[in-house]
Amino acid sequence: MTAGALQRAIRRAGARAASVERCGMCAGPVRPEHRHVWDEQDTELVCACQPCSLLFEREAAGGDRYQLVPTRGTQLAGLSADELGVPVGLAFFVKQRNGRVLGHYPSPLGTTESEVDADAWRIVETRSPALAELRPRVEALLVWTGTPRGGGQQWLVPVDDCFRLVALIRQHWTGMSGGGTVWREIARFFDDLGRRHGSAGND
């Protein structure tokens, strides 16, 4: 996933357009809560209506171009952000089709991207076998180091959840340190992950 593709997805995730959102496959209207498809040719996420989502449930349906973003989310235990050299409180990691892993670091201007050391990633995978099954492009390891009072969490999530988080940060960030509102919204985002996907150890 290129930096340009990520920025386009973030802008769409943060947009609050008055017009009805349309499916990127058939141009039909989509519900507020809808699925996304990764377009390998255009390197971007596109919205998908329910019929098109059902079409791409079969992995072979999209050929080499389209891949449906899954909905599973799993909270992971036993990982440390230090093992991946996370320089900030929030980061997400996306595996590429060639095996490389790119780290994305959210900010009020978007994200900064860098490649993760392959040896460091292999060590993390041995400590959390679920990461070995991370689906390229469409799933991510999301890491939050938490607040001084605690709250650090690590999740395997659909990549569109990460885009929503970055859009949230851009929307609510104020001043140099972000302001109290953005950190409350980040905590609320992770609370919502827990409600939707369950606590650590549950699929």
Salt bridges, closest charged atoms under 4 A:
ASP39 OD1 - ARG65 NE 2.90
GLU40 OE1 - ARG97 NE 3.87
GLU40 OE2 - ARG137 NH2 2.99
ASP42 OD2 - ARG65 NH2 3.21
GLU44 OE1 - ARG8 NE 3.49
GLU44 OE1 - ARG12 NH1 3.65
GLU57 OE2 - ARG35 NH1 3.36
GLU83 OE2 - ARG127 NH1 2.00
GLU113 OE1 - HIS104 ND1 3.75
GLU115 OE2 - ARG100 NE 3.32
ASP119 OD1 - ARG122 NH2 2.15
GLU125 OE2 - LYS95 NZ 3.13
GLU139 OE2 - ARG72 NE 2.57
GLU139 OE1 - ARG135 NE 3.94
ASP160 OD2 - HIS36 ND1 2.90
ASP160 OD1 - ARG164 NH1 3.76
ASP161 OD1 - ARG164 NH1 2.84
ASP161 OD1 - ARG196 NH2 3.33
GLU185 OE2 - ARG188 NH1 2.57
ASP192 OD1 - ARG195 NH2 3.83
ASP192 OD2 - ARG196 NE 2.91
